[in-house]
Amino acid sequence: MANNKQAFALGLAQKAGKLVSGDFAVKAALKAGTVQLLVVAQDTAPNSKKELCYLAAQAGVPVLELLTRWELGSAIGKGQRAAAAITDSNFASMLQGK
């Protein structure tokens, strides 16, 4: 996996219940204002990426583009995922390298 440290942080966030994944769940969390960081897979379809980035911008949420859909899903113990939303500021900082 290309970014082992980031994949590890995503897995920890998932286990801690501080990560939301899946198209509808991520969009709902963005609209609800609970997201601290949006992680979008590098190989996400352009239209999906555009919509997710728009919702993140509306909510004032930073976007981090990393891993592939397969790698993102594997990091959190699920199938392929186009995006994941981090709902905890500490995990968001960890992923952003702060």
Contacts in CASP RR format, 6 or more apart in sequence:
PFRMAT RR
TARGET T0000
AUTHOR 0000-0000-0000
METHOD contacts of the structure
MODEL  1
MANNKQAFALGLAQKAGKLVSGDFAVKAALKAGTVQLLVVAQDTAPNSKK
ELCYLAAQAGVPVLELLTRWELGSAIGKGQRAAAAITDSNFASMLQGK
1 7 0 8 1.000
1 67 0 8 1.000
1 71 0 8 1.000
1 74 0 8 1.000
1 75 0 8 1.000
2 66 0 8 1.000
2 67 0 8 1.000
2 71 0 8 1.000
3 66 0 8 1.000
3 67 0 8 1.000
6 66 0 8 1.000
6 67 0 8 1.000
6 75 0 8 1.000
6 95 0 8 1.000
7 67 0 8 1.000
7 71 0 8 1.000
7 74 0 8 1.000
7 75 0 8 1.000
8 75 0 8 1.000
9 91 0 8 1.000
9 94 0 8 1.000
9 95 0 8 1.000
10 19 0 8 1.000
10 39 0 8 1.000
10 72 0 8 1.000
10 75 0 8 1.000
10 76 0 8 1.000
10 84 0 8 1.000
10 95 0 8 1.000
11 19 0 8 1.000
11 75 0 8 1.000
11 76 0 8 1.000
11 77 0 8 1.000
12 91 0 8 1.000
13 19 0 8 1.000
13 76 0 8 1.000
13 86 0 8 1.000
13 88 0 8 1.000
13 91 0 8 1.000
14 21 0 8 1.000
14 75 0 8 1.000
14 76 0 8 1.000
14 77 0 8 1.000
16 88 0 8 1.000
16 91 0 8 1.000
17 87 0 8 1.000
18 86 0 8 1.000
18 87 0 8 1.000
18 88 0 8 1.000
18 91 0 8 1.000
19 76 0 8 1.000
19 84 0 8 1.000
19 85 0 8 1.000
19 86 0 8 1.000
19 87 0 8 1.000
19 91 0 8 1.000
20 26 0 8 1.000
20 29 0 8 1.000
20 34 0 8 1.000
20 35 0 8 1.000
20 84 0 8 1.000
20 85 0 8 1.000
20 87 0 8 1.000
21 73 0 8 1.000
21 76 0 8 1.000
21 78 0 8 1.000
21 81 0 8 1.000
21 83 0 8 1.000
21 84 0 8 1.000
21 85 0 8 1.000
22 81 0 8 1.000
22 82 0 8 1.000
22 83 0 8 1.000
22 84 0 8 1.000
23 48 0 8 1.000
23 82 0 8 1.000
23 83 0 8 1.000
25 85 0 8 1.000
26 35 0 8 1.000
26 38 0 8 1.000
26 52 0 8 1.000
26 83 0 8 1.000
26 84 0 8 1.000
26 85 0 8 1.000
27 51 0 8 1.000
27 52 0 8 1.000
27 55 0 8 1.000
29 35 0 8 1.000
29 85 0 8 1.000
29 87 0 8 1.000
30 38 0 8 1.000
30 52 0 8 1.000
30 55 0 8 1.000
30 56 0 8 1.000
30 58 0 8 1.000
30 59 0 8 1.000
30 61 0 8 1.000
30 85 0 8 1.000
31 55 0 8 1.000
31 59 0 8 1.000
33 59 0 8 1.000
33 61 0 8 1.000
34 85 0 8 1.000
34 87 0 8 1.000
35 56 0 8 1.000
35 59 0 8 1.000
35 61 0 8 1.000
35 85 0 8 1.000
35 86 0 8 1.000
35 87 0 8 1.000
36 61 0 8 1.000
36 86 0 8 1.000
36 87 0 8 1.000
36 88 0 8 1.000
36 89 0 8 1.000
36 91 0 8 1.000
36 92 0 8 1.000
37 61 0 8 1.000
37 62 0 8 1.000
37 63 0 8 1.000
37 64 0 8 1.000
37 85 0 8 1.000
37 86 0 8 1.000
37 91 0 8 1.000
37 92 0 8 1.000
37 95 0 8 1.000
37 96 0 8 1.000
38 52 0 8 1.000
38 53 0 8 1.000
38 56 0 8 1.000
38 61 0 8 1.000
38 62 0 8 1.000
38 63 0 8 1.000
38 64 0 8 1.000
38 83 0 8 1.000
38 84 0 8 1.000
38 85 0 8 1.000
38 86 0 8 1.000
39 63 0 8 1.000
39 64 0 8 1.000
39 65 0 8 1.000
39 66 0 8 1.000
39 67 0 8 1.000
39 72 0 8 1.000
39 83 0 8 1.000
39 84 0 8 1.000
39 85 0 8 1.000
39 86 0 8 1.000
39 95 0 8 1.000
40 49 0 8 1.000
40 52 0 8 1.000
40 53 0 8 1.000
40 63 0 8 1.000
40 64 0 8 1.000
40 65 0 8 1.000
40 82 0 8 1.000
40 83 0 8 1.000
41 65 0 8 1.000
41 66 0 8 1.000
41 67 0 8 1.000
41 68 0 8 1.000
41 69 0 8 1.000
41 71 0 8 1.000
41 72 0 8 1.000
41 81 0 8 1.000
41 82 0 8 1.000
41 83 0 8 1.000
42 65 0 8 1.000
42 66 0 8 1.000
42 67 0 8 1.000
42 68 0 8 1.000
43 68 0 8 1.000
43 69 0 8 1.000
44 52 0 8 1.000
44 69 0 8 1.000
44 82 0 8 1.000
44 83 0 8 1.000
45 82 0 8 1.000
48 82 0 8 1.000
48 83 0 8 1.000
49 82 0 8 1.000
52 63 0 8 1.000
52 82 0 8 1.000
52 83 0 8 1.000
53 63 0 8 1.000
56 62 0 8 1.000
56 63 0 8 1.000
62 92 0 8 1.000
62 96 0 8 1.000
64 95 0 8 1.000
64 96 0 8 1.000
66 72 0 8 1.000
67 75 0 8 1.000
69 80 0 8 1.000
69 81 0 8 1.000
69 82 0 8 1.000
70 79 0 8 1.000
70 80 0 8 1.000
72 80 0 8 1.000
72 81 0 8 1.000
72 82 0 8 1.000
72 83 0 8 1.000
72 84 0 8 1.000
73 79 0 8 1.000
73 80 0 8 1.000
73 81 0 8 1.000
76 84 0 8 1.000
86 92 0 8 1.000
86 95 0 8 1.000
END
